[in-house]
């Protein structure tokens, strides 16, 4: 059992060792970032987070969502207009074929009486007016297509189609007028022109389909 003197020696030795350790390590410096643990900083940080950063994040996310929705709506609208444009162009081609079918009896007739010629004029005038209205519909919708996609100008192709269509109608009129004793100085075969028209139609409709397919693929990215 330790005597009182032994106990005092042990206590004194421990005190001495503690004093030496303090002298060797020096007084501990306060942490530079100790203020980060203060209650005031945590309160201010919480205010900034909930009052500034969260609303800013929500606003940014809302802007991105709005832009995405707006782009989706634009793509969807343009896709609808492009589909309508192709539909109206198909109707224009059908009307062109119908024009040939309805005027063909006049072209094939050996001769035309005054009444038959008058009927022809009324028939051709009606078809021409309908064709002009249909052409205007296609032109108004053509602006929603990419006019030059690296494979030719779509507007120029359509203008060329309308030019050939005009030659086709003129050719029919010349053939019919020749049956009344007024042979044209130079006449072109309406069937040959109709064949050229068909090639022009196929080229335009193919380009329309390709552009619509690309737009459909872009539209699917937003779904």
C-alpha positions in Angstrom: 0.0 0.0 0.0 1.4 3.4 -1.1 2.4 5.8 1.6 1.3 9.4 1.6 4.7 10.5 0.5 4.6 8.1 -2.5 1.2 9.5 -3.5 2.5 13.0 -3.4 5.5 12.1 -5.6 3.3 10.5 -8.2 1.0 13.5 -8.3 3.9 15.8 -8.6 5.4 13.8 -11.4 2.1 13.9 -13.4 1.9 17.6 -12.9 5.4 18.0 -14.1 4.8 15.9 -17.2 1.6 17.9 -18.1 3.6 21.1 -17.7 6.3 19.8 -20.0 3.7 18.7 -22.7 2.2 22.2 -22.6 5.5 23.8 -23.1 6.5 21.5 -25.9 3.2 21.9 -27.9 2.5 25.5 -27.0 -1.0 27.0 -26.5 -3.4 25.6 -29.1 -4.5 28.1 -31.7 -8.1 28.7 -32.3 -9.5 27.1 -35.5 -9.7 29.5 -38.5 -13.1 28.1 -39.5 -14.6 27.8 -36.1 -17.2 30.5 -37.0 -18.7 27.9 -39.4 -20.0 26.0 -36.4 -21.6 29.1 -34.8 -25.4 29.3 -34.4 -25.5 32.7 -36.2 -23.8 31.3 -39.3 -26.0 28.3 -39.4 -29.1 30.6 -39.1 -27.8 32.9 -41.9 -26.9 29.9 -44.1 -30.4 28.4 -43.6 -32.0 31.7 -44.6 -29.9 32.0 -47.8 -30.6 28.4 -48.7 -34.3 28.5 -48.3 -34.9 32.2 -49.2 -32.5 32.6 -52.2 -31.0 29.4 -53.6 -34.2 27.3 -53.5 -36.3 29.9 -55.3 -33.5 30.5 -57.8 -33.2 26.8 -58.5 -37.0 26.5 -58.9 -37.0 29.5 -61.3 -34.2 28.0 -63.3 -36.0 24.6 -63.5 -39.2 26.4 -64.5 -37.5 28.3 -67.3 -36.0 25.1 -68.6 -39.3 23.4 -68.5 -41.1 26.3 -70.2 -38.5 26.4 -73.0 -38.8 22.7 -73.5 -42.6 22.9 -73.6 -42.5 25.8 -76.0 -40.1 24.0 -78.3 -42.3 20.9 -78.2 -45.4 23.0 -79.1 -43.6 24.6 -82.0 -42.4 21.3 -83.3 -45.8 19.8 -82.9 -47.5 22.8 -84.7 -45.0 22.7 -87.5 -45.4 19.0 -87.9 -49.1 19.4 -88.2 -48.7 22.1 -90.9 -46.2 20.0 -92.8 -48.7 17.1 -92.9 -51.4 19.4 -94.0 -49.1 20.7 -96.7 -48.4 17.3 -98.1 -52.1 16.4 -98.0 -53.0 19.5 -99.9 -50.3 18.8 -102.5 -51.7 15.3 -103.0 -55.1 16.9 -103.6 -53.6 19.3 -106.1 -52.1 16.3 -108.0 -55.4 14.5 -107.9 -57.1 17.6 -109.3 -54.6 17.7 -112.1 -55.2 14.1 -113.0 -59.0 14.8 -112.8 -58.5 17.7 -115.2 -57.0 15.4 -117.8 -59.7 12.8 -117.3 -62.6 15.3 -117.6 -61.1 17.1 -120.6 -59.9 13.9 -122.4 -63.2 13.3 -124.2 -62.9 16.8 -125.8 -59.3 16.0 -126.8 -60.2 12.7 -128.4 -63.3 13.9 -130.2 -62.7 14.1 -134.0 -64.5 17.4 -134.1 -66.3 19.8 -131.7 -69.6 21.5 -132.2 -70.1 25.0 -130.9 -72.1 23.6 -127.9 -69.3 21.1 -127.2 -66.7 23.8 -127.3 -68.7 26.0 -125.0 -69.0 23.0 -122.6 -65.3 22.5 -122.8 -64.6 26.2 -122.0 -66.8 26.1 -118.9 -65.3 22.8 -117.8 -61.7 23.9 -118.2 -62.4 27.3 -116.5 -64.0 25.6 -113.5 -61.1 23.1 -113.1 -58.6 25.9 -113.6 -60.2 28.0 -110.8 -60.2 25.0 -108.4 -56.6 24.3 -109.3 -55.6 27.9 -108.6 -57.3 27.7 -105.1 -55.6 24.4 -104.3 -52.2 25.7 -105.5 -52.6 28.7 -103.1 -53.3 26.3 -100.2 -50.1 24.4 -100.9 -48.1 27.6 -101.3 -49.3 28.9 -97.9 -48.3 25.6 -96.2 -45.0 25.2 -98.0 -43.3 27.7 -95.7 -43.3 25.2 -92.9 -40.9 23.0 -94.8 -37.2 23.4 -95.0 -36.8 25.1 -98.4 -33.3 24.0 -99.1 -32.2 20.8 -97.2 -29.1 20.2 -99.3 -31.1 18.2 -101.9 -32.6 21.0 -103.9 -34.9 23.9 -103.3 -38.4 22.7 -102.5 -40.0 26.1 -103.5 -38.3 26.0 -106.9 -39.4 22.5 -107.4 -43.0 23.4 -106.7 -42.8 26.5 -108.9 -41.5 24.2 -111.7 -44.4 21.8 -111.1 -46.9 24.7 -111.4 -45.1 25.8 -114.6 -45.5 22.3 -116.1 -49.1 22.2 -115.0 -49.8 25.5 -116.9 -48.2 24.0 -120.0 -50.4 20.9 -119.6 -53.6 23.0 -119.5 -52.4 25.1 -122.5 -51.6 21.9 -124.4 -55.1 20.6 -123.9 -56.6 23.9 -125.0 -54.5 23.9 -128.1 -55.6 20.4 -129.0 -59.2 21.2 -128.6 -58.8 24.5 -130.4 -57.3 22.7 -133.3 -60.5 20.7 -133.8 -62.2 24.0 -134.6 -59.9 24.7 -137.5 -57.3 26.6 -135.5 -54.2 24.4 -135.5 -51.5 25.8 -133.2 -48.1 26.8 -134.5 -46.5 24.5 -132.0 -48.3 22.1 -129.7 -47.0 19.7 -127.1 -48.6 16.3 -126.3 -50.7 16.7 -123.0 -50.0 13.1 -122.1 -46.2 13.7 -122.3 -46.5 16.8 -120.1 -48.6 14.8 -117.7 -45.8 12.3 -117.5 -43.3 15.0 -116.7 -45.7 16.3 -114.1 -45.9 12.9 -112.5 -42.1 12.8 -112.1 -42.1 16.3 -110.6 -44.8 15.3 -108.2 -43.0 12.2 -107.1 -39.8 14.2 -106.4 -41.6 16.8 -104.3 -43.7 14.3 -102.4 -40.6 12.2 -101.5 -38.9 15.3 -100.1 -41.9 16.2 -98.1 -42.1 12.7 -96.6 -38.4 12.8 -95.6 -38.8 16.2 -93.9 -41.9 15.1 -92.1 -40.1 11.9 -90.9 -37.2 13.9 -89.5 -39.7 16.2 -87.7 -41.5 13.3 -86.3 -38.2 11.9 -84.9 -37.5 15.3 -83.3 -41.0 15.4 -81.8 -40.5 12.0 -80.2 -37.5 13.4 -78.3 -39.9 15.5 -76.2 -42.3 12.6 -75.3 
